[in-house]
Amino acid sequence: MKHSTSLITLVSIVLVLACSCPASQVIVSTPTNSPFGTSIAQPPESLGTSRDNPAPFGSSITVHSITIKVDQTTRPANEFLTSSNVFYLTPEPGNEYLLVELSITCNLPSNEKCSLIPPVEFQAVTSAGNVINVTPLIELSGQFEFGVELFGEASTTGKLLYEVPQDDENIILLYEPMLDISGTKVFMALK
């Protein structure tokens, strides 16, 4: 009985501490040619924090200890993929491949480490709100590995592949950290 009471107390303390932490602040640094200007801290439901208001293409988005930037997109990426790898299947009728190239920087001190799982934490979202998971990459140069670990001040780049509807021109990228209890979601335009 004493052990179960101690466990319940410990869980309660963890939940109180977790719930009392403020939601993370999202900082969006827009490109200089963007109508939104430069780096600004965004309050909830503003630039980059909702599907209706994604951060502009090319913006650097800082959330928690990492900064993310969509460097380039290739759409349709069908010919590029089939010419570089014979094992790629053609997309379903009415779909095409979308290749997204990202830069990720760890903003922690040099002796601390950032960890993320790009194939799980990044998803494409259609204009209708359907979530599309990463299409597995086979022997593609520069693909993100399942787990990415960086020490502070380090950066990496990588590619993610999605099979998306051909007629949807407003696909956006969603970053949702797996272990974030505050529910942070960041939305980025892909064009």
Stockholm file with secondary structure:
# STOCKHOLM 1.0

chainA/1-191         MKHSTSLITLVSIVLVLACSCPASQVIVSTPTNSPFGTSIAQPPESLGTSRDNPAPFGSSITVHSITIKVDQTTRPANEFLTSSNVFYLTPEPGNEYLLVELSITCNLPSNEKCSLIPPVEFQAVTSAGNVINVTPLIELSGQFEFGVELFGEASTTGKLLYEVPQDDENIILLYEPMLDISGTKVFMALK
#=GR chainA/1-191 SS CHHHHHHHHHHHHHHHHHHHSCCCCEEEECCTTSTTCSCEEECTTSTTSSTTSCBCTTCEEEETTEEEEEEEEESSCHHHHHHHCTTCCCCCTTEEEEEEEEEEEECSCTTSEEEECHHHHEEEECTTCCEECCCCCCSCTTBCCSCEEEETTCEEEEEEEEEEETTCCCCEEEECCTTCTTCCCEEEECC
#=GC SS_cons         CHHHHHHHHHHHHHHHHHHHSCCCCEEEECCTTSTTCSCEEECTTSTTSSTTSCBCTTCEEEETTEEEEEEEEESSCHHHHHHHCTTCCCCCTTEEEEEEEEEEEECSCTTSEEEECHHHHEEEECTTCCEECCCCCCSCTTBCCSCEEEETTCEEEEEEEEEEETTCCCCEEEECCTTCTTCCCEEEECC
//
